[in-house]
Amino acid sequence: MKIENNKNVFSKIKKREDFPILIKQMGYKKLCEVGVNAGYFLAHLATTIPEHLVGVDVWDKYDIEAYEQFPSYYHIYNHENNKKSREAIQSWASKINFNVEIVVDFSVRAAKQFKDGYFDFVYIDADHSYDGVTADLEAWYPKVRKGGMLAGHDYLNFDENSLLVISDRENNCNTKDAIDHFVKKYSKQDDFYVTGEAGIAGDTKSFLIVK
């Protein structure tokens, strides 16, 4: 599915809240979000009624280790808040009438639990450092089937969006550079799309790559 040849489809995708439109139109049924936090976007993906929905996050189990190099994040995503988020997501998942799997682990380790080509759609919103984004892209791209999509949040560098909180600036948020490098490495320029709008509540742009 070349993006250039499907402008009528992608013209409807203005922000990440529109991704379910694309997921439904493509008939995608196996979805994953990496970096769930409080679960807003995972619940949004659930509106497509997939066969299998996977949510991956460290939550409270690994938060001290995960935020070791990002101490200011820990003031926002502290242990107690992470515990509450995990418990709420697990409770929500237990009540959904299709297969929702919650994986409490680091992104790269979690990716190894799934066979290559398993997912139709993977959305990454985890470690925002250059190295972290690169590692996530490399780990999850093989898990997406041909014709599926690898997508993610916050397509920007720390100095490109005044809405970023000071902790993001301190913690060197460089997702755009990492994503651009990945797209060039795999020659996916013609299969790469960035949402034209930021989304709700000062949300930032998302991207997607068609495999």
Secondary structure, DSSP 8 states (H G I E B T S, - for coil): --GGGGHHHHTT--SGGGHHHHHHHHT--EEEEE--TT-HHHHHHHTT--SEEEEEE-TTTSHHHHTTT-TTHHHHS-HHHHHHHHHHHHHHHHH-SSEEEEEES-HHHHHTTS-TT-EEEEEE-S--SHHHHHHHHHHHGGGEEEEEEEEES--SBTTS-TTS-HHHHHTT-BHHHHHHHHHHHTT-GGGEEE-SS--GGG----EEEE-
